[in-house]
């Protein structure tokens, strides 16, 4: 029996709705912009105060605001069974949630030099980096090579899998590591807004310098927690 066009459209929407991924975010809880553990000027000269003010106070704040707006829209469309707009809102929720999550990790991975930023890792994390990459310097070289040539906007990661250990990974846009089944340990933002005010189009220079303020203690704590998790 041939279906009318209206029924075909309806069934297409139903199939599309069934394909919407589950929103693994607490829609009932609005996101908030995290306070930094350091001042905007504390990462100078690597990341100037003006860059930090724009990056955290405007870009990250926009992800938070847009996430909250999109979640409210999603709930409203869901209450009306408005499938097409639910799908559009879902994309906005996912993108902005990713921006919020990724930036929150990034900030925790940084520290002023006077508070230990740039001091090399120790213990199990360093041992495992050396075992996989030969040395910390080689790891950094490979990480920078992967992210310096990454097309467009995205992130560089040191990530962990219980099955396969630590890995250098890149993700486009605001994709999150957990979507690949990996635990994020270290995030480096390679969107232009992360460096352009200071470095313009010189992403390799930004990547070379960012290691001077990496908070390896935070990375090591994340690594220990990931390995201990069941």
Backbone as a printed PyTorch tensor [residue, N CA C, xyz], in Angstrom:
tensor([[[ 0.8300, -1.1820,  0.0000],
         [ 0.0000,  0.0000,  0.0000],
         [ 0.8780,  1.2520,  0.0000]],

        [[ 0.6020,  2.2010, -0.8880],
         [ 1.3810,  3.4210, -0.9770],
         [ 0.9790,  4.3780,  0.1380]],

        [[ 1.9970,  4.9710,  0.7610],
         [ 1.7370,  5.9310,  1.8240],
         [ 1.6220,  7.3300,  1.2410]],

        [[ 0.7550,  8.1120,  1.8370],
         [ 0.6430,  9.5020,  1.4080],
         [ 1.9230, 10.2480,  1.7670]],

        [[ 2.1310, 11.3750,  1.1060],
         [ 3.3350, 12.1640,  1.3720],
         [ 3.3900, 12.5950,  2.8340]],

        [[ 2.2600, 12.9810,  3.3960],
         [ 2.2460, 13.4410,  4.7860],
         [ 2.6530, 12.3260,  5.7390]],

        [[ 2.2140, 11.0890,  5.4410],
         [ 2.5970,  9.9690,  6.2980],
         [ 4.0770,  9.6490,  6.1440]],

        [[ 4.5810,  9.7630,  4.9110],
         [ 6.0050,  9.5030,  4.7010],
         [ 6.8560, 10.5140,  5.4650]],

        [[ 6.4340, 11.7720,  5.4430],
         [ 7.1550, 12.8090,  6.1790],
         [ 7.1060, 12.5260,  7.6710]],

        [[ 5.9100, 12.1220,  8.1510],
         [ 5.7640, 11.8250,  9.5730],
         [ 6.6800, 10.6770,  9.9940]],

        [[ 6.7010,  9.5980,  9.2120],
         [ 7.5360,  8.4500,  9.5440],
         [ 9.0140,  8.8030,  9.4820]],

        [[ 9.3560,  9.6670,  8.5360],
         [10.7490, 10.1120,  8.4460],
         [11.1530, 10.8560,  9.7050]],

        [[10.2600, 11.6930, 10.2100],
         [10.5430, 12.4350, 11.4340],
         [10.6640, 11.4950, 12.6300]],

        [[ 9.8070, 10.4820, 12.6750],
         [ 9.8700,  9.5150, 13.7700],
         [11.2040,  8.7850, 13.7560]],

        [[11.6350,  8.3630, 12.5490],
         [12.9270,  7.6770, 12.4540],
         [14.0620,  8.6100, 12.8610]],

        [[13.9600,  9.8760, 12.4720],
         [14.9780, 10.8450, 12.8550],
         [15.0120, 11.0230, 14.3660]],

        [[13.8250, 11.0730, 14.9650],
         [13.7470, 11.2290, 16.4120],
         [14.3770, 10.0370, 17.1230]],

        [[14.1380,  8.8480, 16.5870],
         [14.7070,  7.6480, 17.1920],
         [16.2220,  7.6610, 17.1290]],

        [[16.7610,  8.3790, 16.1330],
         [18.2080,  8.4210, 15.9610],
         [18.8720,  9.5070, 16.7930]],

        [[18.0860, 10.3450, 17.4760],
         [18.6850, 11.3880, 18.3040],
         [19.4270, 10.7230, 19.4560]],

        [[20.7250, 10.9920, 19.6210],
         [21.4640, 10.3990, 20.7230],
         [20.9220, 10.8740, 22.0610]],

        [[21.0910, 10.0240, 23.0750],
         [20.6720, 10.4170, 24.4110],
         [21.5030, 11.6010, 24.8730]],

        [[20.8630, 12.5740, 25.4580],
         [21.5760, 13.7330, 25.9720],
         [22.1870, 13.3730, 27.3200]],

        [[23.4830, 13.1280, 27.3400],
         [24.1520, 12.7600, 28.5760],
         [24.5780, 14.0050, 29.3520]],

        [[23.6570, 14.9070, 29.5110],
         [23.9060, 16.1320, 30.2650],
         [22.7010, 16.3720, 31.1620]],

        [[22.9280, 16.9250, 32.3730],
         [21.8160, 17.1450, 33.3090],
         [21.0020, 18.3650, 32.9150]],

        [[19.9600, 18.1480, 32.1190],
         [19.1860, 19.2600, 31.5910],
         [18.5190, 20.0910, 32.6800]],

        [[18.3170, 19.5100, 33.8450],
         [17.6540, 20.2520, 34.9130],
         [18.6120, 21.1890, 35.6430]],

        [[19.8960, 21.0700, 35.3740],
         [20.8910, 21.8640, 36.0870],
         [21.5940, 22.8160, 35.1260]],

        [[21.4250, 24.1140, 35.2900],
         [22.1250, 25.0550, 34.4140],
         [23.6280, 25.0190, 34.6530]],

        [[24.3880, 25.2190, 33.5970],
         [25.8400, 25.2790, 33.7120],
         [26.2480, 26.6490, 34.2340]],

        [[27.3880, 26.7060, 34.8770],
         [27.9320, 27.9740, 35.3570],
         [29.3900, 28.0840, 34.9220]],

        [[29.8270, 29.2940, 34.6990],
         [31.2140, 29.5270, 34.3100],
         [32.1180, 29.2740, 35.5090]],

        [[33.0810, 28.3480, 35.3880],
         [33.9360, 28.0510, 36.5410],
         [34.8910, 29.2000, 36.8420]],

        [[35.1130, 29.4200, 38.1240],
         [36.1340, 30.3880, 38.5130],
         [37.5070, 29.7710, 38.2660]],

        [[38.4400, 30.5890, 37.8470],
         [39.8010, 30.1150, 37.6320],
         [40.5600, 30.1030, 38.9570]],

        [[41.5430, 29.2340, 39.0520],
         [42.3640, 29.1690, 40.2610],
         [43.5080, 30.1690, 40.2130]],

        [[43.5070, 31.0180, 39.1810],
         [44.5520, 32.0240, 39.0100],
         [43.9260, 33.2520, 38.3560]],

        [[44.6070, 34.3650, 38.4180],
         [44.1120, 35.5900, 37.8100],
         [44.3800, 35.6280, 36.3170]],

        [[43.6690, 36.4910, 35.6240],
         [43.8400, 36.5880, 34.1790],
         [45.2800, 36.9350, 33.7910]],

        [[45.9720, 37.6720, 34.6310],
         [47.3390, 38.0620, 34.2940],
         [48.4090, 37.1160, 34.7940]],

        [[48.0090, 36.0450, 35.4840],
         [48.9940, 35.1720, 36.1260],
         [49.7060, 34.2240, 35.1720]],

        [[49.2080, 34.0900, 33.9490],
         [49.8470, 33.1860, 32.9870],
         [50.7330, 33.9450, 32.0010]],

        [[50.8990, 35.2370, 32.2290],
         [51.7860, 36.0200, 31.3660],
         [53.2390, 35.5800, 31.5740]],

        [[54.0820, 35.6960, 30.5480],
         [53.8010, 36.2470, 29.2140],
         [53.2650, 35.2160, 28.2130]],

        [[53.0600, 33.9780, 28.6650],
         [52.6140, 32.9350, 27.7290],
         [51.2180, 33.2570, 27.2050]],

        [[50.2980, 33.5090, 28.1170],
         [48.9340, 33.9090, 27.7620],
         [48.6480, 35.2450, 28.4390]],

        [[48.6380, 36.3380, 27.6870],
         [48.4240, 37.6630, 28.2730],
         [47.0420, 37.8030, 28.9110]],

        [[46.9480, 38.7610, 29.8160],
         [45.6990, 38.9850, 30.5400],
         [44.5420, 39.2640, 29.5920]],

        [[44.7820, 40.0670, 28.5630],
         [43.7010, 40.3990, 27.6270],
         [43.1970, 39.1500, 26.9210]],

        [[44.1120, 38.2730, 26.5260],
         [43.7090, 37.0280, 25.8690],
         [42.8720, 36.1780, 26.8190]],

        [[43.3210, 36.0680, 28.0740],
         [42.5900, 35.2690, 29.0480],
         [41.2160, 35.8620, 29.3380]],

        [[41.1560, 37.1790, 29.4090],
         [39.8740, 37.8470, 29.6600],
         [38.8630, 37.5270, 28.5660]],

        [[39.3260, 37.5610, 27.3190],
         [38.4350, 37.2610, 26.1950],
         [38.1100, 35.7770, 26.1430]],

        [[39.1240, 34.9380, 26.3460],
         [38.9300, 33.4950, 26.2050],
         [37.9890, 32.9500, 27.2820]],

        [[38.2860, 33.2610, 28.5350],
         [37.4600, 32.7590, 29.6340],
         [36.1890, 33.5830, 29.8080]],

        [[36.3470, 34.9010, 29.8480],
         [35.2200, 35.7620, 30.1860],
         [34.2140, 35.9670, 29.0730]],

        [[34.6190, 35.6960, 27.8350],
         [33.6960, 35.8750, 26.7130],
         [33.4140, 34.5540, 25.9860]],

        [[34.4620, 33.8860, 25.5000],
         [34.2240, 32.6610, 24.7320],
         [33.6480, 31.5390, 25.6000]],

        [[34.3180, 31.2330, 26.7150],
         [33.7910, 30.1720, 27.5780],
         [32.4360, 30.5780, 28.1480]],

        [[32.3050, 31.8300, 28.5220],
         [31.0150, 32.2980, 29.0490],
         [29.9050, 32.1410, 28.0170]],

        [[30.2430, 32.3230, 26.7410],
         [29.2310, 32.1700, 25.6880],
         [28.7960, 30.7170, 25.5520]],

        [[29.7400, 29.7750, 25.6950],
         [29.3550, 28.3600, 25.6510],
         [28.3900, 28.0320, 26.7850]],

        [[28.6620, 28.5630, 27.9590],
         [27.7850, 28.3210, 29.1100],
         [26.3970, 28.9060, 28.8560]],

        [[26.3440, 30.1490, 28.4200],
         [25.0510, 30.8000, 28.1760],
         [24.2750, 30.1000, 27.0730]],

        [[24.9620, 29.7290, 26.0050],
         [24.2830, 29.0780, 24.8810],
         [23.8550, 27.6560, 25.2210]],

        [[24.6230, 26.9830, 26.0680],
         [24.2030, 25.6610, 26.5420],
         [22.9030, 25.7730, 27.3360]],

        [[22.8660, 26.7070, 28.2650],
         [21.6590, 26.8710, 29.0860],
         [20.4540, 27.2400, 28.2290]],

        [[20.6620, 28.1050, 27.2630],
         [19.5820, 28.5030, 26.3570],
         [19.1040, 27.3130, 25.5370]],

        [[20.0500, 26.5040, 25.0420],
         [19.6920, 25.3600, 24.1990],
         [18.9730, 24.2740, 24.9870]],

        [[19.3570, 24.0640, 26.2440],
         [18.6810, 23.0370, 27.0430],
         [17.2340, 23.4250, 27.3130]],

        [[17.0000, 24.7060, 27.5680],
         [15.6280, 25.1640, 27.7850],
         [14.8090, 25.0050, 26.5110]],

        [[15.4330, 25.3180, 25.3790],
         [14.7310, 25.1570, 24.1030],
         [14.4200, 23.6880, 23.8460]],

        [[15.3860, 22.8170, 24.1390],
         [15.1830, 21.3820, 23.9190],
         [14.0040, 20.8750, 24.7440]],

        [[13.9570, 21.2530, 26.0130],
         [12.8620, 20.8040, 26.8720],
         [11.5200, 21.3390, 26.3830]],

        [[11.5140, 22.5660, 25.9110],
         [10.2790, 23.1590, 25.3950],
         [ 9.8040, 22.4200, 24.1510]],

        [[10.7270, 22.1470, 23.2190],
         [10.3540, 21.4280, 21.9990],
         [ 9.9260, 19.9980, 22.3200]],

        [[10.5760, 19.3780, 23.3000],
         [10.2120, 18.0100, 23.6750],
         [ 8.7960, 17.9580, 24.2360]],

        [[ 8.4190, 18.9800, 24.9980],
         [ 7.0700, 19.0060, 25.5710],
         [ 6.0000, 19.1360, 24.5000]],

        [[ 6.4040, 19.6450, 23.3260],
         [ 5.4760, 19.8190, 22.2080],
         [ 5.6550, 18.7430, 21.1430]],

        [[ 6.5700, 17.7900, 21.4080],
         [ 6.8990, 16.7490, 20.4200],
         [ 7.3000, 17.3590, 19.0750]],

        [[ 8.0050, 18.4710, 19.1360],
         [ 8.4820, 19.1680, 17.9340],
         [ 9.8290, 18.5670, 17.5490]],

        [[ 9.7810, 17.5000, 16.7540],
         [10.9670, 16.6900, 16.5070],
         [12.0610, 17.4510, 15.7700]],

        [[11.6930, 18.1630, 14.7340],
         [12.7110, 18.8590, 13.9500],
         [13.4790, 19.8650, 14.7980]],

        [[12.7600, 20.6390, 15.5840],
         [13.4340, 21.6140, 16.4340],
         [14.1560, 20.9550, 17.6030]],

        [[13.6650, 19.7940, 18.0510],
         [14.4020, 19.0480, 19.0700],
         [15.7760, 18.6450, 18.5510]],

        [[15.8160, 18.1880, 17.2960],
         [17.0900, 17.7710, 16.7140],
         [18.0480, 18.9490, 16.5850]],

        [[17.5330, 20.1010, 16.1740],
         [18.3760, 21.2910, 16.0700],
         [18.8870, 21.7190, 17.4440]],

        [[18.0000, 21.6780, 18.4360],
         [18.4000, 22.0560, 19.7900],
         [19.4000, 21.0610, 20.3590]],

        [[19.2270, 19.7840, 20.0150],
         [20.1580, 18.7560, 20.4750],
         [21.5750, 19.0580, 20.0130]],

        [[21.7030, 19.4750, 18.7620],
         [23.0290, 19.8170, 18.2360],
         [23.6350, 20.9820, 19.0140]],

        [[22.8080, 21.9680, 19.3270],
         [23.2980, 23.1300, 20.0700],
         [23.6950, 22.7510, 21.4910]],

        [[22.9000, 21.8740, 22.1220],
         [23.2320, 21.4110, 23.4680],
         [24.5690, 20.6820, 23.4500]],

        [[24.7290, 19.7500, 22.5120],
         [25.9430, 18.9450, 22.4390],
         [27.1730, 19.8090, 22.1860]],

        [[27.0580, 20.7280, 21.2270],
         [28.1970, 21.5820, 20.8810],
         [28.6080, 22.4590, 22.0580]],

        [[27.6440, 23.1160, 22.6730],
         [27.9760, 24.0430, 23.7520],
         [28.3550, 23.3260, 25.0410]],

        [[27.7770, 22.1580, 25.2840],
         [28.2190, 21.3550, 26.4260],
         [29.6720, 20.9520, 26.2350]],

        [[30.0260, 20.5550, 25.0080],
         [31.4140, 20.2080, 24.7210],
         [32.3460, 21.3840, 24.9520]],

        [[31.9330, 22.5700, 24.5050],
         [32.7520, 23.7510, 24.7250],
         [32.9670, 24.0350, 26.2010]],

        [[31.9270, 23.8540, 26.9850],
         [32.0220, 24.0780, 28.4350],
         [32.9130, 23.0240, 29.0870]],

        [[32.7010, 21.7650, 28.7510],
         [33.4840, 20.6780, 29.3480],
         [34.9580, 20.8060, 28.9780]],

        [[35.2420, 20.9910, 27.6980],
         [36.6290, 21.0350, 27.2390],
         [37.3880, 22.2110, 27.8460]],

        [[36.7430, 23.3760, 27.8810],
         [37.4200, 24.5340, 28.4650],
         [37.6420, 24.3510, 29.9660]],

        [[36.7050, 23.7330, 30.6500],
         [36.8660, 23.5190, 32.0910],
         [38.0770, 22.6380, 32.3760]],

        [[38.2850, 21.6160, 31.5480],
         [39.4730, 20.7710, 31.6930],
         [40.7290, 21.5780, 31.3880]],

        [[40.6840, 22.3480, 30.3070],
         [41.8280, 23.1500, 29.8810],
         [42.3040, 24.0740, 30.9940]],

        [[41.3840, 24.7970, 31.6210],
         [41.7940, 25.7250, 32.6800],
         [42.4500, 24.9830, 33.8380]],

        [[41.9180, 23.8230, 34.1860],
         [42.4910, 23.0700, 35.3070],
         [43.8690, 22.5180, 34.9740]],

        [[44.1620, 22.3820, 33.6890],
         [45.4530, 21.8620, 33.2310],
         [46.5350, 22.9360, 33.1600]],

        [[46.2000, 24.1710, 33.5320],
         [47.1650, 25.2680, 33.4730],
         [47.4570, 25.7900, 34.8750]],

        [[48.6550, 26.3210, 35.0450],
         [49.0350, 26.9270, 36.3210],
         [50.1280, 27.9620, 36.0790]],

        [[50.1290, 29.0360, 36.8560],
         [51.2200, 30.0060, 36.7480],
         [52.5610, 29.3440, 37.0650]],

        [[53.6130, 29.8620, 36.4800],
         [54.9540, 29.3180, 36.7260],
         [55.2690, 29.3370, 38.2150]],

        [[54.8740, 30.4050, 38.9040],
         [55.1740, 30.5260, 40.3360],
         [54.4310, 29.4940, 41.1780]],

        [[53.4240, 28.8450, 40.5760],
         [52.6620, 27.8200, 41.2950],
         [52.8860, 26.4330, 40.7050]],

        [[53.9840, 26.2760, 39.9990],
         [54.3480, 24.9520, 39.4940],
         [54.0650, 24.7140, 38.0340]],

        [[53.5000, 25.6990, 37.3490],
         [53.2450, 25.5260, 35.9240],
         [54.5280, 25.2500, 35.1610]],

        [[54.4880, 24.2440, 34.3250],
         [55.6440, 23.8930, 33.5200],
         [56.6020, 22.9160, 34.1620]],

        [[56.4460, 22.6530, 35.4650],
         [57.3220, 21.6790, 36.1060],
         [56.9890, 20.2840, 35.5860]],

        [[58.0020, 19.5120, 35.1580],
         [57.7490, 18.2160, 34.5180],
         [56.9890, 17.2610, 35.4380]],

        [[56.2530, 16.3370, 34.8430],
         [55.5580, 15.3340, 35.6530],
         [56.5550, 14.3970, 36.3220]],

        [[56.0650, 13.6980, 37.3230],
         [56.8940, 12.7330, 38.0390],
         [56.1300, 11.4280, 38.1630]],

        [[56.7460, 10.4630, 38.7790],
         [56.0820,  9.2250, 39.1440],
         [55.5510,  8.4100, 37.9820]],

        [[54.3740,  7.8190, 38.1980],
         [53.8140,  6.8700, 37.2370],
         [53.4980,  7.5170, 35.8970]],

        [[52.9980,  8.7420, 35.9180],
         [52.6730,  9.4100, 34.6610],
         [53.9180,  9.5840, 33.8060]],

        [[54.9920, 10.0850, 34.3920],
         [56.2310, 10.2680, 33.6330],
         [56.7700,  8.9280, 33.1610]],

        [[56.7140,  7.9200, 34.0200],
         [57.2100,  6.5960, 33.6360],
         [56.4450,  6.0500, 32.4410]],

        [[55.1380,  6.2400, 32.4280],
         [54.3290,  5.7120, 31.3270],
         [54.5020,  6.5370, 30.0510]],

        [[54.7150,  7.8450, 30.1930],
         [55.0240,  8.6630, 29.0140],
         [56.3550,  8.2230, 28.4100]],

        [[57.3530,  8.0100, 29.2700],
         [58.6600,  7.5610, 28.7870],
         [58.5730,  6.1890, 28.1360]],

        [[57.7690,  5.3010, 28.7310],
         [57.6410,  3.9450, 28.1850],
         [57.0020,  3.9620, 26.8050]],

        [[56.0550,  4.8560, 26.5880],
         [55.3470,  4.8770, 25.3030],
         [56.0470,  5.7400, 24.2610]],

        [[56.5860,  6.8810, 24.6870],
         [57.1140,  7.8460, 23.7140],
         [58.6320,  8.0100, 23.7660]],

        [[59.2680,  7.3850, 24.7360],
         [60.7220,  7.4710, 24.8300],
         [61.2020,  8.5320, 25.7950]],

        [[60.5400,  9.6700, 25.8110],
         [60.8840, 10.7610, 26.7260],
         [59.7580, 11.7800, 26.7230]],

        [[59.7750, 12.6580, 27.7160],
         [58.7760, 13.7270, 27.7660],
         [58.9460, 14.6660, 26.5760]],

        [[60.1880, 14.9630, 26.2250],
         [60.4360, 15.8490, 25.0820],
         [59.8750, 15.2680, 23.7900]],

        [[60.0520, 13.9640, 23.6040],
         [59.5210, 13.3230, 22.3950],
         [58.0020, 13.3450, 22.3970]],

        [[57.4000, 13.1150, 23.5620],
         [55.9380, 13.2070, 23.6680],
         [55.4580, 14.5930, 23.2570]],

        [[56.1050, 15.6310, 23.7740],
         [55.6970, 17.0020, 23.4510],
         [55.8750, 17.2770, 21.9650]],

        [[56.9640, 16.8160, 21.3850],
         [57.1920, 16.9980, 19.9460],
         [56.0780, 16.3450, 19.1300]],

        [[55.6980, 15.1340, 19.5130],
         [54.6550, 14.4240, 18.7740],
         [53.2920, 15.0700, 18.9930]],

        [[53.0460, 15.5210, 20.2100],
         [51.7840, 16.2140, 20.5020],
         [51.6840, 17.4850, 19.6650]],

        [[52.7540, 18.2680, 19.6560],
         [52.7420, 19.5220, 18.8990],
         [52.6180, 19.2770, 17.4040]],

        [[53.2540, 18.2250, 16.9160],
         [53.1530, 17.9110, 15.4870],
         [51.7190, 17.5700, 15.1090]],

        [[51.0290, 16.8460, 15.9920],
         [49.6450, 16.4470, 15.7100],
         [48.7000, 17.6350, 15.7400]],

        [[48.9440, 18.5780, 16.6460],
         [48.0070, 19.6880, 16.8200],
         [48.3570, 20.9150, 15.9740]],

        [[49.6300, 21.0970, 15.6560],
         [50.0270, 22.2650, 14.8580],
         [49.4410, 22.2140, 13.4620]],

        [[49.3000, 21.0130, 12.9350],
         [48.8040, 20.8470, 11.5620],
         [47.3370, 20.4560, 11.5190]],

        [[46.6820, 20.4410, 12.6870],
         [45.2750, 20.0570, 12.7310],
         [44.4560, 21.0780, 11.9520]],

        [[43.6600, 20.6350, 10.9850],
         [42.9060, 21.5910, 10.1640],
         [41.7290, 22.1920, 10.9210]],

        [[41.5960, 23.5010, 10.8360],
         [40.4520, 24.1430, 11.4590],
         [40.5720, 24.2210, 12.9710]],

        [[39.4260, 24.1880, 13.6370],
         [39.3620, 24.3630, 15.0840],
         [39.2310, 23.0230, 15.7850]],

        [[39.8180, 22.9250, 16.9790],
         [39.7070, 21.6770, 17.7160],
         [40.5880, 21.6640, 18.9460]],

        [[40.9040, 20.4440, 19.3660],
         [41.6320, 20.2410, 20.6120],
         [42.6830, 19.1560, 20.4470]],

        [[43.7720, 19.3180, 21.1940],
         [44.7560, 18.2500, 21.3370],
         [44.6370, 17.6630, 22.7320]],

        [[44.8470, 16.3440, 22.8190],
         [44.6080, 15.6500, 24.0870],
         [45.7110, 14.6500, 24.4180]],

        [[45.9830, 14.5220, 25.7040],
         [46.5690, 13.3010, 26.2380],
         [45.4030, 12.5910, 26.8980]],

        [[45.0870, 11.4070, 26.4030],
         [43.9020, 10.6840, 26.8740],
         [44.3010,  9.2860, 27.3180]],

        [[43.4040,  8.6540, 28.0760],
         [43.7180,  7.3540, 28.6740],
         [42.6060,  6.3510, 28.4260]],

        [[43.0240,  5.1280, 28.1380],
         [42.1180,  3.9900, 28.0330],
         [42.6480,  2.8770, 28.9240]],

        [[41.7690,  2.2480, 29.6940],
         [42.2100,  1.1410, 30.5430],
         [42.7700, -0.0060, 29.7220]],

        [[42.2700, -0.1580, 28.5100],
         [42.7050, -1.2670, 27.6680],
         [44.0270, -0.9860, 26.9600]],

        [[44.2300,  0.2550, 26.5390],
         [45.3820,  0.5530, 25.6790],
         [46.3000,  1.6460, 26.2120]],

        [[46.0400,  2.1630, 27.4000],
         [46.9450,  3.1250, 28.0030],
         [46.7530,  4.5500, 27.5210]],

        [[47.8460,  5.3050, 27.4750],
         [47.7810,  6.7260, 27.1290],
         [47.9510,  6.9250, 25.6240]],

        [[47.3200,  8.0000, 25.1350],
         [47.3440,  8.2870, 23.6990],
         [47.3370,  9.7890, 23.4600]],

        [[47.9720, 10.2090, 22.3790],
         [47.8070, 11.5610, 21.8580],
         [46.6340, 11.5250, 20.8880]],

        [[45.6630, 12.4040, 21.1030],
         [44.4810, 12.4380, 20.2500],
         [44.1530, 13.8860, 19.8670]],

        [[43.4250, 14.0370, 18.7920],
         [42.8630, 15.3370, 18.4200],
         [41.3710, 15.1590, 18.1780]],

        [[40.6190, 16.2100, 18.4710],
         [39.1800, 16.1940, 18.2020],
         [38.7920, 17.4990, 17.5250]],

        [[37.8550, 17.4480, 16.5920],
         [37.4160, 18.6720, 15.9260],
         [36.3900, 19.4280, 16.7540]],

        [[36.3210, 20.7200, 16.4940],
         [35.2740, 21.5710, 17.0740],
         [35.2300, 21.4380, 18.5930]],

        [[34.0730, 21.0380, 19.1530],
         [33.9670, 20.8640, 20.5960],
         [33.6040, 19.4240, 20.9510]],

        [[34.0480, 18.4760, 20.1390],
         [33.8490, 17.0690, 20.4840],
         [34.6010, 16.7620, 21.7780]],

        [[34.0430, 15.8570, 22.5760],
         [34.6530, 15.5330, 23.8600],
         [35.2920, 14.1520, 23.8180]],

        [[36.2820, 13.9520, 24.6750],
         [37.0330, 12.7000, 24.6760],
         [36.1770, 11.4980, 25.0600]],

        [[35.2420, 11.6920, 25.9680],
         [34.4380, 10.5590, 26.4140],
         [33.6020,  9.9750, 25.2900]],

        [[33.3140, 10.7780, 24.2510],
         [32.5530, 10.2520, 23.1180],
         [33.3560,  9.2140, 22.3520]],

        [[34.6840,  9.2280, 22.5360],
         [35.5570,  8.2290, 21.9150],
         [35.9180,  7.1250, 22.9000]],

        [[35.2890,  7.1320, 24.0670],
         [35.5530,  6.1100, 25.0660],
         [36.8630,  6.3020, 25.8010]],

        [[37.3890,  7.5240, 25.8110],
         [38.6690,  7.8100, 26.4460],
         [38.4970,  8.8140, 27.5800]],

        [[39.4050,  8.7510, 28.5340],
         [39.3900,  9.6780, 29.6640],
         [40.3490, 10.8270, 29.3690]],

        [[39.8830, 12.0620, 29.4090],
         [40.7780, 13.1950, 29.1500],
         [41.7040, 13.4580, 30.3310]],

        [[42.9780, 13.5810, 30.0480],
         [43.9620, 13.9100, 31.0780],
         [44.4900, 15.3290, 30.8980]],

        [[44.7880, 15.6830, 29.6540],
         [45.3380, 16.9930, 29.3210],
         [44.6670, 17.5080, 28.0620]],

        [[44.1690, 18.7270, 28.1130],
         [43.5190, 19.3580, 26.9610],
         [44.2850, 20.6090, 26.5670]],

        [[44.5710, 20.7390, 25.2780],
         [45.1670, 21.9600, 24.7460],
         [44.2380, 22.5020, 23.6670]],

        [[43.7590, 23.7070, 23.8790],
         [42.8210, 24.3540, 22.9620],
         [43.5770, 24.8690, 21.7400]],

        [[43.1790, 24.4170, 20.5500],
         [43.8020, 24.9360, 19.3320],
         [42.7830, 25.6570, 18.4390]],

        [[41.6980, 26.1060, 19.0400],
         [40.8520, 27.0810, 18.3530],
         [41.6460, 28.3860, 18.2650]],

        [[41.4180, 29.1630, 17.2200],
         [42.1690, 30.4130, 17.0790],
         [41.9410, 31.3640, 18.2440]],

        [[40.7560, 31.3150, 18.8480],
         [40.4990, 32.2510, 19.9470],
         [41.4060, 31.9850, 21.1430]],

        [[42.0260, 30.8010, 21.1880],
         [42.8950, 30.4510, 22.3080],
         [44.2480, 31.1460, 22.2430]],

        [[44.6240, 31.6280, 21.0600],
         [45.9800, 32.1700, 20.9220],
         [46.1090, 33.3870, 20.0150]],

        [[45.0930, 33.7270, 19.2270],
         [45.2830, 34.6880, 18.1420],
         [45.6480, 36.0900, 18.6340]],

        [[45.1100, 36.5180, 19.7550],
         [45.4110, 37.8610, 20.2570],
         [46.9110, 38.0440, 20.4750]],

        [[47.5940, 36.9940, 20.9060],
         [49.0340, 37.0770, 21.1680],
         [49.8800, 36.5320, 20.0240]],

        [[49.4500, 35.4260, 19.4370],
         [50.2980, 34.7170, 18.4740],
         [49.8370, 34.8630, 17.0260]],

        [[48.7200, 35.5330, 16.8280],
         [48.1450, 35.6770, 15.4870],
         [48.0030, 34.2870, 14.8450]],

        [[48.5810, 34.0780, 13.6580],
         [48.4150, 32.7800, 12.9900],
         [49.5490, 31.8110, 13.2920]],

        [[50.3460, 32.1070, 14.3160],
         [51.5110, 31.2760, 14.6330],
         [51.1400, 30.2140, 15.6670]],

        [[50.3150, 29.2940, 15.2750],
         [49.9110, 28.2370, 16.2080],
         [51.1040, 27.4510, 16.7430]],

        [[52.1130, 27.1070, 15.9230],
         [53.2690, 26.3760, 16.4660],
         [53.9680, 27.1160, 17.6110]],

        [[54.0360, 28.4420, 17.5470],
         [54.6610, 29.1990, 18.6370],
         [53.8360, 29.0940, 19.9120]],

        [[52.5350, 29.1710, 19.7670],
         [51.6350, 28.9840, 20.9150],
         [51.8400, 27.6100, 21.5340]],

        [[51.9030, 26.5890, 20.7090],
         [52.0670, 25.2280, 21.2150],
         [53.4260, 25.0390, 21.8770]],

        [[54.4370, 25.6660, 21.3410],
         [55.7690, 25.5740, 21.9440],
         [55.7740, 26.1730, 23.3430]],

        [[55.0620, 27.2820, 23.5170],
         [55.0980, 28.0030, 24.7880],
         [54.1260, 27.4790, 25.8320]],

        [[53.0300, 26.8790, 25.4060],
         [51.9840, 26.4900, 26.3530],
         [52.4860, 25.5040, 27.4010]],

        [[53.5130, 24.7150, 27.0420],
         [54.0350, 23.7220, 27.9820],
         [54.6990, 24.3690, 29.1880]],

        [[55.0370, 25.6410, 29.0780],
         [55.6700, 26.3510, 30.1910],
         [54.6900, 26.6380, 31.3170]],

        [[53.3940, 26.4420, 31.0490],
         [52.3800, 26.6830, 32.0870],
         [51.4430, 25.4830, 32.2640]],

        [[51.8250, 24.3260, 31.7320],
         [50.9970, 23.1300, 31.9460],
         [51.1020, 22.6950, 33.4060]],

        [[49.9720, 22.4090, 33.9960],
         [49.8930, 21.9530, 35.3840],
         [49.9660, 20.4250, 35.3950]],

        [[51.1840, 19.9080, 35.3820],
         [51.3540, 18.4600, 35.3040],
         [50.8330, 17.7440, 36.5440]],

        [[50.7760, 18.4380, 37.6800],
         [50.2060, 17.8050, 38.8710],
         [48.7360, 17.4900, 38.6490]],

        [[48.0100, 18.4120, 38.0290],
         [46.6050, 18.1660, 37.7220],
         [46.4600, 17.0000, 36.7520]],

        [[47.3270, 16.9550, 35.7500],
         [47.2870, 15.8520, 34.7820],
         [47.5630, 14.5310, 35.4900]],

        [[48.5570, 14.5190, 36.3820],
         [48.8980, 13.2990, 37.1150],
         [47.7560, 12.8580, 38.0220]],

        [[47.0890, 13.8130, 38.6580],
         [45.9400, 13.4780, 39.5110],
         [44.8150, 12.8570, 38.6750]],

        [[44.5820, 13.4030, 37.4960],
         [43.5680, 12.8350, 36.6040],
         [43.9550, 11.4190, 36.1830]],

        [[45.2330, 11.2320, 35.9330],
         [45.7200,  9.9130, 35.5070],
         [45.5350,  8.8850, 36.6190]],

        [[45.9050,  9.2550, 37.8310],
         [45.7510,  8.3360, 38.9600],
         [44.2860,  7.9810, 39.1840]],

        [[43.3970,  8.9740, 39.0800],
         [41.9660,  8.7180, 39.2680],
         [41.4170,  7.8240, 38.1680]],

        [[41.8730,  8.0410, 36.9340],
         [41.3910,  7.2280, 35.8140],
         [41.8440,  5.7790, 35.9520]],

        [[43.0690,  5.5780, 36.3940],
         [43.5790,  4.2160, 36.5480],
         [42.9130,  3.4990, 37.7170]],

        [[42.5200,  4.2560, 38.7330],
         [41.8930,  3.6480, 39.9110],
         [40.4130,  3.3640, 39.7000]],

        [[39.8020,  4.0360, 38.7400],
         [38.3650,  3.8680, 38.5040],
         [38.0610,  2.4720, 37.9980]],

        [[36.8950,  1.9550, 38.3920],
         [36.4880,  0.6160, 37.9520],
         [35.6450,  0.7120, 36.6960]]])
